[in-house]
Amino acid sequence: MTADQIWRLLNAIRERRPLVHNITNFVVMNNSANALLALGASPAMVHSSDEVEDFVALSQALVVNIGTLYSEQIAAGKLAAIRAKAAGIPWVFDPVGAGATPYRQAAAVALARLGPSVIRGNGSEILALAQQARAGQGRGVDSLHGSEAALDAARKLTEDCGAAIAITGEVDYVTDGRRVVEIHNGHALMTRVTGLGCSATAVIGAFLAVEPDALAATVAALAVFGVAGELAAEQARGPGSLQVELLDALYALDAATLTARARVTG
C-alpha cells in the first residue's frame, strides 16, 4: 500500500467526518474520542444496551473494546455487533486482555464469532483468541509475545472469523489470510501511555468507515497512527506530553510528512 493511497483515505475521513460508535473501556474513553476528533472523525461513546442497536444504525463504523469488562458492556457489544453486521456497517473488535481469565476469554471468543471486519490485538491477545495460548498466559493487557510470534495464529483466526487481523507491537502485522503487510512505524514511548493501542483500534474504525477493504483500512490506520506517534515522540518530554503531541500530530499530518515517514511493506 502506498503513502498516496493512505493519504487519500485520511483525506476522506477529514472530508466526510464519519460517525464512529465506540463501546469501549473507561480507561481510554477520553483518549480515543480525542484521537478520533484530531483525525477528523466524529466519535460517540454510547454503551447502554437500551440504545446501542439504534445508535449503531446511525453510525458509519463500530468499535467494541473489552478493556474494563463487565456484563452490561458485553451485552451491549453483542447487540451492537449483530445489528452492525446485519446493516452492513463495518466493526472492529479489540480483545483487550484475552486469555487473562476464563471469563474474559469466553467473552472475547463470543464477540469474535459475531463477524467483525477487523480484530486488533497484541501478540498474546491474538494467540489467546486463536486458542493457541492457555488462559492466564497474558499479563493483564500487556503482551508476553512479540507480534511476529502470533502470525500463524492470526492466519488461523482470519479463517475462523473472516476478519482482517492486526497484531500490533514493535512491528505491526496485518493479514486477511492471503496477504500480510508490515508497518514499521511508531515509537517505544507510546508503550508508556495507557490505552494508545485502544486509540489505534478506534482509528481503525474511522478508516473502515471510508474504505471497504478491511486490510487496506487497517494498514492505513496503523501507518497514520504510527507516524503520528513518531512525530509526537520527537516533541515530547515524556509520556504526559506525548499524549498532547500525538493529538496535534494526528490533526496536522500532511501528505509530505506521511510520504516521507510511512514504512509499509508487503
MARMAR-209986 format. One line per field, with one value per atom (N, C-alpha, C): residue number from 1; residue in one letter; x, y, z. Coordinates in steps of 0.05 Angstrom, whole numbers, always signed. Last residue first. Layout:
<nodes>
k (NUM_...)
r (A_...)
x (X_...)
y (Y_...)
z (Z_...)
</nodes>
This chain:
<nodes>
k (266_266_266_265_265_265_264_264_264_263_263_263_262_262_262_261_261_261_260_260_260_259_259_259_258_258_258_257_257_257_256_256_256_255_255_255_254_254_254_253_253_253_252_252_252_251_251_251_250_250_250_249_249_249_248_248_248_247_247_247_246_246_246_245_245_245_244_244_244_243_243_243_242_242_242_241_241_241_240_240_240_239_239_239_238_238_238_237_237_237_236_236_236_235_235_235_234_234_234_233_233_233_232_232_232_231_231_231_230_230_230_229_229_229_228_228_228_227_227_227_226_226_226_225_225_225_224_224_224_223_223_223_222_222_222_221_221_221_220_220_220_219_219_219_218_218_218_217_217_217_216_216_216_215_215_215_214_214_214_213_213_213_212_212_212_211_211_211_210_210_210_209_209_209_208_208_208_207_207_207_206_206_206_205_205_205_204_204_204_203_203_203_202_202_202_201_201_201_200_200_200_199_199_199_198_198_198_197_197_197_196_196_196_195_195_195_194_194_194_193_193_193_192_192_192_191_191_191_190_190_190_189_189_189_188_188_188_187_187_187_186_186_186_185_185_185_184_184_184_183_183_183_182_182_182_181_181_181_180_180_180_179_179_179_178_178_178_177_177_177_176_176_176_175_175_175_174_174_174_173_173_173_172_172_172_171_171_171_170_170_170_169_169_169_168_168_168_167_167_167_166_166_166_165_165_165_164_164_164_163_163_163_162_162_162_161_161_161_160_160_160_159_159_159_158_158_158_157_157_157_156_156_156_155_155_155_154_154_154_153_153_153_152_152_152_151_151_151_150_150_150_149_149_149_148_148_148_147_147_147_146_146_146_145_145_145_144_144_144_143_143_143_142_142_142_141_141_141_140_140_140_139_139_139_138_138_138_137_137_137_136_136_136_135_135_135_134_134_134_133_133_133_132_132_132_131_131_131_130_130_130_129_129_129_128_128_128_127_127_127_126_126_126_125_125_125_124_124_124_123_123_123_122_122_122_121_121_121_120_120_120_119_119_119_118_118_118_117_117_117_116_116_116_115_115_115_114_114_114_113_113_113_112_112_112_111_111_111_110_110_110_109_109_109_108_108_108_107_107_107_106_106_106_105_105_105_104_104_104_103_103_103_102_102_102_101_101_101_100_100_100_99_99_99_98_98_98_97_97_97_96_96_96_95_95_95_94_94_94_93_93_93_92_92_92_91_91_91_90_90_90_89_89_89_88_88_88_87_87_87_86_86_86_85_85_85_84_84_84_83_83_83_82_82_82_81_81_81_80_80_80_79_79_79_78_78_78_77_77_77_76_76_76_75_75_75_74_74_74_73_73_73_72_72_72_71_71_71_70_70_70_69_69_69_68_68_68_67_67_67_66_66_66_65_65_65_64_64_64_63_63_63_62_62_62_61_61_61_60_60_60_59_59_59_58_58_58_57_57_57_56_56_56_55_55_55_54_54_54_53_53_53_52_52_52_51_51_51_50_50_50_49_49_49_48_48_48_47_47_47_46_46_46_45_45_45_44_44_44_43_43_43_42_42_42_41_41_41_40_40_40_39_39_39_38_38_38_37_37_37_36_36_36_35_35_35_34_34_34_33_33_33_32_32_32_31_31_31_30_30_30_29_29_29_28_28_28_27_27_27_26_26_26_25_25_25_24_24_24_23_23_23_22_22_22_21_21_21_20_20_20_19_19_19_18_18_18_17_17_17_16_16_16_15_15_15_14_14_14_13_13_13_12_12_12_11_11_11_10_10_10_9_9_9_8_8_8_7_7_7_6_6_6_5_5_5_4_4_4_3_3_3_2_2_2_1_1_1)
r (G_G_G_T_T_T_V_V_V_R_R_R_A_A_A_R_R_R_A_A_A_T_T_T_L_L_L_T_T_T_A_A_A_A_A_A_D_D_D_L_L_L_A_A_A_Y_Y_Y_L_L_L_A_A_A_D_D_D_L_L_L_L_L_L_E_E_E_V_V_V_Q_Q_Q_L_L_L_S_S_S_G_G_G_P_P_P_G_G_G_R_R_R_A_A_A_Q_Q_Q_E_E_E_A_A_A_A_A_A_L_L_L_E_E_E_G_G_G_A_A_A_V_V_V_G_G_G_F_F_F_V_V_V_A_A_A_L_L_L_A_A_A_A_A_A_V_V_V_T_T_T_A_A_A_A_A_A_L_L_L_A_A_A_D_D_D_P_P_P_E_E_E_V_V_V_A_A_A_L_L_L_F_F_F_A_A_A_G_G_G_I_I_I_V_V_V_A_A_A_T_T_T_A_A_A_S_S_S_C_C_C_G_G_G_L_L_L_G_G_G_T_T_T_V_V_V_R_R_R_T_T_T_M_M_M_L_L_L_A_A_A_H_H_H_G_G_G_N_N_N_H_H_H_I_I_I_E_E_E_V_V_V_V_V_V_R_R_R_R_R_R_G_G_G_D_D_D_T_T_T_V_V_V_Y_Y_Y_D_D_D_V_V_V_E_E_E_G_G_G_T_T_T_I_I_I_A_A_A_I_I_I_A_A_A_A_A_A_G_G_G_C_C_C_D_D_D_E_E_E_T_T_T_L_L_L_K_K_K_R_R_R_A_A_A_A_A_A_D_D_D_L_L_L_A_A_A_A_A_A_E_E_E_S_S_S_G_G_G_H_H_H_L_L_L_S_S_S_D_D_D_V_V_V_G_G_G_R_R_R_G_G_G_Q_Q_Q_G_G_G_A_A_A_R_R_R_A_A_A_Q_Q_Q_Q_Q_Q_A_A_A_L_L_L_A_A_A_L_L_L_I_I_I_E_E_E_S_S_S_G_G_G_N_N_N_G_G_G_R_R_R_I_I_I_V_V_V_S_S_S_P_P_P_G_G_G_L_L_L_R_R_R_A_A_A_L_L_L_A_A_A_V_V_V_A_A_A_A_A_A_A_A_A_Q_Q_Q_R_R_R_Y_Y_Y_P_P_P_T_T_T_A_A_A_G_G_G_A_A_A_G_G_G_V_V_V_P_P_P_D_D_D_F_F_F_V_V_V_W_W_W_P_P_P_I_I_I_G_G_G_A_A_A_A_A_A_K_K_K_A_A_A_R_R_R_I_I_I_A_A_A_A_A_A_L_L_L_K_K_K_G_G_G_A_A_A_A_A_A_I_I_I_Q_Q_Q_E_E_E_S_S_S_Y_Y_Y_L_L_L_T_T_T_G_G_G_I_I_I_N_N_N_V_V_V_V_V_V_L_L_L_A_A_A_Q_Q_Q_S_S_S_L_L_L_A_A_A_V_V_V_F_F_F_D_D_D_E_E_E_V_V_V_E_E_E_D_D_D_S_S_S_S_S_S_H_H_H_V_V_V_M_M_M_A_A_A_P_P_P_S_S_S_A_A_A_G_G_G_L_L_L_A_A_A_L_L_L_L_L_L_A_A_A_N_N_N_A_A_A_S_S_S_N_N_N_N_N_N_M_M_M_V_V_V_V_V_V_F_F_F_N_N_N_T_T_T_I_I_I_N_N_N_H_H_H_V_V_V_L_L_L_P_P_P_R_R_R_R_R_R_E_E_E_R_R_R_I_I_I_A_A_A_N_N_N_L_L_L_L_L_L_R_R_R_W_W_W_I_I_I_Q_Q_Q_D_D_D_A_A_A_T_T_T_M_M_M)
x (+97_+80_+56_+108_+118_+98_+115_+96_+107_+127_+144_+126_+121_+107_+126_+152_+154_+142_+142_+170_+173_+87_+102_+131_+74_+65_+82_+95_+105_+98_+64_+93_+105_+11_+19_+49_+7_+4_+16_-22_-7_-14_-49_-32_-19_-76_-90_-75_-35_-57_-71_-5_+7_-15_-40_-32_-20_-41_-66_-59_+12_+1_-25_+20_+34_+22_-10_-18_-6_+20_-9_-19_+71_+67_+37_+68_+67_+63_+71_+49_+46_+119_+92_+70_+163_+157_+129_+168_+188_+185_+159_+150_+174_+176_+170_+165_+183_+205_+201_+134_+156_+180_+103_+97_+121_+124_+126_+122_+110_+138_+142_+54_+69_+98_+44_+37_+52_+61_+75_+69_+21_+49_+66_-26_-23_+6_-16_-21_-16_-10_+11_+8_-60_-37_-12_-94_-98_-72_-74_-73_-75_-85_-57_-55_-141_-126_-97_-156_-164_-147_-136_-126_-132_-168_-138_-127_-220_-212_-182_-245_-225_-213_-276_-289_-269_-265_-252_-263_-290_-286_-273_-294_-317_-315_-243_-263_-288_-222_-213_-232_-248_-252_-244_-227_-256_-262_-174_-181_-211_-182_-173_-178_-193_-214_-207_-143_-166_-189_-112_-106_-130_-134_-138_-133_-113_-142_-149_-59_-68_-98_-61_-56_-62_-70_-92_-86_-21_-42_-62_+44_+18_-4_+88_+87_+62_+88_+81_+79_+108_+80_+70_+163_+150_+120_+177_+175_+162_+135_+158_+154_+119_+113_+138_+125_+123_+115_+123_+147_+147_+78_+80_+103_+67_+82_+82_+17_+30_+43_-2_+9_+24_-59_-38_-28_-93_-79_-55_-108_-106_-91_-103_-130_-130_-61_-66_-96_-11_-39_-42_+34_+28_-3_+81_+53_+50_+136_+127_+98_+124_+146_+144_+54_+77_+99_-7_+9_+31_-39_-23_-4_-101_-78_-65_-137_-126_-102_-201_-173_-162_-246_-237_-208_-266_-270_-261_-257_-275_-281_-223_-246_-267_-186_-202_-227_-164_-179_-195_-140_-163_-178_-98_-120_-144_-68_-79_-101_-56_-73_-84_-23_-49_-67_+20_+6_-22_+35_+26_+11_+55_+27_+17_+108_+102_+73_+106_+113_+106_+96_+75_+81_+117_+120_+99_+83_+92_+96_+60_+84_+96_+30_+36_+61_-17_+9_+14_-64_-66_-39_-45_-65_-68_-8_-2_-20_-29_-25_-18_-41_-14_-8_-93_-75_-47_-106_-117_-98_-54_-71_-82_-57_-44_-64_-88_-62_-46_-137_-136_-110_-141_-139_-137_-138_-163_-164_-84_-105_-131_-58_-53_-75_-78_-85_-80_-56_-85_-93_-1_-13_-43_+7_+13_-1_-52_-23_-18_-103_-93_-63_-161_-135_-127_-200_-193_-165_-250_-222_-221_-303_-288_-258_-334_-321_-306_-374_-368_-355_-380_-402_-396_-338_-355_-378_-317_-302_-319_-351_-353_-339_-335_-363_-365_-281_-287_-316_-288_-273_-280_-315_-328_-314_-277_-303_-317_-235_-231_-257_-260_-251_-247_-267_-290_-283_-214_-234_-258_-165_-183_-203_-131_-122_-139_-151_-135_-127_-148_-158_-139_-136_-131_-142_-182_-162_-160_-197_-200_-180_-230_-205_-208_-260_-260_-233_-298_-272_-273_-345_-338_-312_-386_-362_-357_-453_-435_-410_-494_-471_-452_-534_-537_-514_-515_-540_-543_-471_-467_-492_-497_-479_-475_-527_-541_-523_-484_-504_-519_-459_-445_-464_-498_-489_-475_-504_-527_-518_-451_-463_-486_-445_-427_-439_-484_-487_-470_-462_-489_-493_-414_-414_-441_-433_-417_-417_-458_-474_-459_-413_-434_-450_-347_-370_-394_-279_-301_-322_-245_-257_-282_-235_-215_-225_-261_-269_-249_-290_-265_-273_-314_-320_-294_-337_-313_-322_-367_-370_-343_-386_-368_-373_-425_-411_-391_-490_-461_-449_-541_-536_-507_-539_-552_-548_-520_-501_-513_-567_-546_-526_-600_-610_-587_-567_-576_-586_-559_-537_-546_-599_-599_-577_-598_-624_-623_-546_-559_-587_-504_-527_-540_-461_-457_-482_-427_-455_-454_-391_-387_-414_-371_-393_-387_-332_-335_-361_-317_-336_-341_-251_-276_-293_-203_-223_-250_-163_-160_-180_-184_-160_-156_-227_-232_-208_-199_-217_-223_-172_-156_-174_-215_-198_-181_-234_-251_-235_-190_-199_-217_-185_-163_-173_-235_-228_-206_-231_-253_-246_-196_-187_-208_-220_-193_-186_-268_-269_-241_-272_-267_-263_-329_-301_-297_-360_-367_-340_-368_-349_-363_-380_-394_-375_-364_-353_-365_-383_-390_-381_-336_-354_-359_-321_-325_-343_-307_-333_-341_-256_-278_-305_-226_-227_-251_-231_-241_-245_-205_-233_-246_-153_-168_-198_-140_-141_-156_-142_-162_-163_-100_-127_-148_-57_-64_-93_-55_-61_-70_-41_-66_-75_+10_-11_-39_+39_+33_+11_+12_+28_+20_+17_+0_+18)
y (-102_-125_-118_-47_-67_-90_+20_-2_-21_+72_+49_+25_+142_+116_+94_+190_+174_+146_+216_+214_+193_+215_+202_+197_+246_+218_+203_+295_+282_+252_+307_+306_+290_+308_+288_+285_+318_+326_+305_+324_+307_+315_+352_+367_+350_+314_+336_+349_+280_+269_+292_+318_+305_+293_+330_+351_+340_+280_+292_+314_+276_+257_+268_+317_+318_+299_+295_+321_+323_+249_+247_+272_+268_+252_+251_+291_+309_+294_+242_+261_+279_+214_+203_+223_+269_+244_+235_+311_+309_+283_+308_+303_+303_+310_+336_+332_+259_+277_+304_+236_+229_+248_+256_+264_+259_+229_+258_+268_+176_+184_+214_+180_+173_+180_+189_+210_+205_+139_+164_+186_+107_+103_+127_+126_+128_+125_+114_+142_+145_+58_+74_+103_+43_+38_+54_+59_+69_+66_+29_+58_+70_-23_-15_+15_-20_-25_-17_-12_+7_+5_-59_-32_-11_-98_-98_-71_-84_-83_-83_-45_-66_-64_+2_-25_-48_+60_+41_+13_+92_+104_+85_+64_+79_+90_+46_+27_+41_+91_+84_+64_+89_+112_+106_+40_+44_+67_+54_+34_+36_+88_+100_+80_+49_+69_+82_+24_+9_+28_+66_+56_+40_+67_+90_+82_+19_+22_+46_+33_+12_+13_+72_+80_+58_+58_+59_+68_+94_+74_+79_+101_+115_+95_+74_+84_+101_+61_+39_+49_+106_+101_+79_+102_+118_+114_+74_+59_+75_+89_+96_+82_+80_+81_+87_+32_+59_+57_-10_-5_+23_-58_-29_-24_-108_-99_-69_-153_-127_-120_-208_-200_-174_-241_-220_-215_-281_-284_-265_-267_-296_-301_-215_-224_-254_-182_-203_-208_-140_-142_-163_-123_-141_-141_-76_-84_-102_-82_-82_-90_-79_-63_-61_-85_-87_-70_-116_-92_-97_-148_-154_-130_-153_-135_-143_-188_-189_-170_-187_-180_-178_-243_-215_-211_-294_-278_-249_-329_-306_-290_-371_-377_-355_-344_-366_-371_-310_-298_-319_-347_-331_-319_-367_-385_-369_-319_-333_-352_-312_-292_-304_-355_-353_-334_-339_-364_-364_-291_-291_-316_-285_-290_-292_-270_-297_-305_-217_-237_-266_-190_-191_-213_-227_-208_-211_-238_-248_-225_-216_-232_-244_-152_-176_-189_-127_-128_-154_-131_-121_-121_-186_-164_-157_-221_-205_-181_-287_-258_-245_-337_-332_-303_-347_-339_-333_-400_-378_-372_-415_-423_-398_-405_-399_-406_-413_-426_-419_-388_-411_-427_-341_-364_-390_-312_-312_-335_-319_-329_-331_-293_-322_-334_-242_-256_-286_-229_-229_-245_-232_-250_-252_-190_-217_-237_-146_-151_-181_-134_-141_-143_-126_-115_-122_-150_-154_-144_-127_-127_-134_-138_-134_-136_-191_-165_-163_-234_-223_-196_-259_-243_-227_-284_-300_-285_-247_-252_-269_-252_-228_-233_-302_-298_-274_-292_-311_-307_-254_-247_-266_-284_-260_-253_-323_-331_-307_-291_-307_-315_-271_-253_-268_-319_-302_-284_-339_-354_-337_-287_-302_-318_-275_-269_-285_-282_-304_-299_-214_-241_-262_-161_-180_-208_-138_-130_-151_-145_-165_-160_-103_-103_-121_-102_-114_-113_-62_-72_-80_-64_-60_-74_-34_-47_-43_-50_-29_-43_-81_-77_-55_-94_-70_-64_-140_-142_-118_-118_-139_-140_-84_-73_-93_-120_-100_-89_-148_-163_-143_-107_-122_-136_-91_-72_-87_-138_-127_-108_-143_-164_-153_-96_-102_-122_-104_-82_-86_-148_-150_-128_-126_-149_-152_-86_-79_-102_-115_-97_-90_-142_-157_-140_-116_-120_-130_-97_-116_-117_-55_-56_-72_-75_-70_-71_-90_-102_-97_-54_-58_-67_-42_-56_-63_+6_-4_-17_+16_+9_-2_+66_+44_+40_+102_+91_+69_+102_+106_+94_+89_+117_+122_+39_+42_+70_+48_+38_+40_+66_+85_+74_+21_+44_+62_-11_-20_+2_+20_+15_+5_+29_+46_+39_-7_+3_+19_-16_-36_-27_+40_+27_+7_+66_+40_+25_+108_+100_+71_+155_+134_+127_+176_+174_+151_+221_+199_+200_+234_+243_+219_+249_+234_+245_+273_+284_+270_+265_+252_+265_+290_+301_+290_+254_+282_+295_+208_+208_+237_+225_+216_+217_+236_+258_+250_+184_+204_+227_+160_+150_+171_+189_+188_+180_+178_+205_+205_+121_+133_+162_+88_+101_+118_+69_+80_+97_+45_+71_+84_+17_+16_+44_+21_+18_+19_+27_+14_+5_+79_+64_+53_+96_+88_+71_+148_+123_+117_+182_+177_+149_+215_+193_+190_+263_+263_+240_+272_+260_+261_+297_+308_+298_+264_+293_+306_+215_+218_+247_+229_+221_+223_+237_+260_+254_+183_+203_+228_+163_+153_+173_+190_+193_+184_+170_+198_+203_+117_+123_+152_+126_+113_+119_+149_+164_+153_+108_+131_+148_+44_+67_+89_-24_+0_+25)
z (+38_+34_+17_+83_+64_+62_+102_+98_+77_+132_+125_+125_+126_+126_+116_+118_+142_+141_+70_+80_+102_+68_+47_+56_+113_+111_+91_+98_+121_+121_+53_+50_+74_+73_+53_+52_+145_+117_+98_+209_+190_+161_+248_+229_+208_+280_+268_+245_+296_+281_+266_+326_+303_+285_+368_+349_+324_+393_+382_+362_+408_+390_+377_+445_+419_+399_+488_+475_+447_+499_+493_+478_+511_+487_+479_+560_+537_+511_+590_+592_+569_+575_+569_+570_+554_+568_+561_+522_+543_+559_+450_+478_+497_+398_+411_+441_+382_+377_+392_+393_+410_+406_+351_+378_+396_+307_+308_+337_+322_+319_+321_+322_+347_+345_+268_+288_+314_+249_+241_+261_+273_+279_+272_+250_+279_+287_+196_+204_+234_+200_+189_+198_+219_+235_+226_+176_+203_+220_+132_+132_+160_+151_+145_+145_+153_+177_+174_+100_+121_+145_+77_+68_+90_+103_+105_+98_+86_+115_+119_+39_+42_+70_+44_+48_+50_+77_+59_+64_+114_+87_+67_+160_+152_+124_+169_+159_+149_+193_+166_+153_+243_+225_+196_+263_+258_+239_+271_+250_+243_+314_+289_+266_+353_+346_+319_+355_+346_+338_+376_+349_+338_+427_+409_+380_+445_+443_+425_+446_+429_+424_+486_+458_+438_+540_+521_+493_+575_+575_+553_+553_+556_+554_+540_+567_+572_+487_+505_+534_+462_+461_+480_+464_+484_+485_+417_+442_+464_+361_+378_+405_+290_+318_+334_+235_+246_+276_+198_+215_+225_+182_+186_+206_+133_+156_+157_+111_+108_+134_+75_+101_+96_+45_+45_+73_+62_+37_+36_+113_+107_+81_+120_+115_+107_+168_+148_+145_+192_+185_+163_+243_+221_+217_+267_+265_+240_+311_+283_+282_+365_+354_+324_+354_+372_+361_+335_+339_+360_+286_+310_+314_+258_+262_+288_+210_+237_+238_+180_+178_+206_+191_+195_+187_+193_+168_+171_+234_+239_+214_+216_+234_+235_+184_+173_+190_+222_+200_+185_+256_+266_+243_+226_+235_+242_+222_+197_+204_+275_+261_+236_+286_+300_+285_+255_+248_+261_+283_+255_+247_+333_+331_+302_+331_+341_+338_+315_+295_+304_+363_+343_+322_+422_+401_+379_+484_+459_+439_+527_+532_+507_+531_+515_+524_+579_+566_+552_+605_+578_+564_+643_+640_+611_+612_+637_+636_+590_+587_+613_+608_+599_+595_+621_+643_+634_+577_+593_+616_+530_+553_+566_+460_+486_+508_+418_+417_+442_+409_+427_+424_+385_+367_+382_+431_+417_+396_+445_+462_+447_+401_+407_+424_+409_+384_+388_+459_+455_+431_+448_+468_+464_+410_+404_+422_+413_+415_+410_+363_+389_+389_+325_+331_+360_+274_+302_+306_+229_+237_+267_+223_+199_+205_+262_+259_+232_+272_+246_+245_+321_+311_+285_+344_+327_+314_+378_+353_+334_+422_+404_+378_+442_+434_+415_+455_+434_+424_+496_+472_+449_+535_+524_+497_+546_+535_+522_+568_+543_+530_+613_+592_+566_+642_+635_+612_+649_+633_+624_+638_+656_+638_+595_+623_+643_+544_+556_+585_+527_+521_+532_+536_+557_+552_+489_+509_+531_+431_+453_+476_+393_+408_+433_+330_+357_+369_+286_+294_+324_+232_+260_+267_+181_+190_+220_+167_+179_+189_+149_+132_+141_+183_+168_+149_+208_+193_+174_+236_+215_+197_+272_+252_+229_+302_+286_+265_+326_+310_+291_+354_+333_+315_+391_+371_+348_+422_+408_+385_+441_+425_+409_+472_+449_+430_+511_+492_+468_+538_+526_+505_+555_+537_+523_+589_+566_+545_+629_+612_+587_+652_+639_+620_+637_+655_+639_+630_+623_+645_+604_+631_+629_+548_+568_+597_+501_+526_+549_+449_+464_+492_+386_+411_+424_+341_+355_+381_+278_+306_+316_+229_+238_+268_+219_+195_+203_+252_+250_+225_+260_+251_+245_+281_+255_+243_+331_+312_+284_+357_+351_+330_+361_+346_+338_+393_+367_+349_+440_+421_+394_+477_+453_+433_+519_+511_+485_+531_+514_+505_+531_+542_+522_+506_+518_+527_+465_+472_+481_+446_+466_+478_+383_+402_+420_+341_+360_+376_+276_+297_+316_+248_+251_+273_+249_+231_+232_+286_+259_+239_+330_+318_+290_+340_+333_+319_+353_+330_+321_+399_+376_+351_+433_+424_+400_+441_+430_+418_+465_+439_+425_+514_+494_+467_+538_+531_+510_+545_+530_+521_+571_+546_+533_+617_+619_+595_+603_+617_+617_+536_+565_+577_+491_+497_+527_+437_+462_+473_+392_+409_+433_+327_+352_+367_+287_+297_+325_+231_+259_+267_+188_+195_+225_+156_+185_+193_+103_+109_+138_+104_+88_+97_+136_+142_+127_+109_+136_+143_+61_+60_+88_+79_+69_+68_+90_+111_+103_+38_+58_+81_+14_+3_+23_+44_+46_+36_+27_+55_+58_-27_-20_+8_-18_-32_-27_+4_+21_+8_-17_-20_-1_+0_+0_+0)
</nodes>
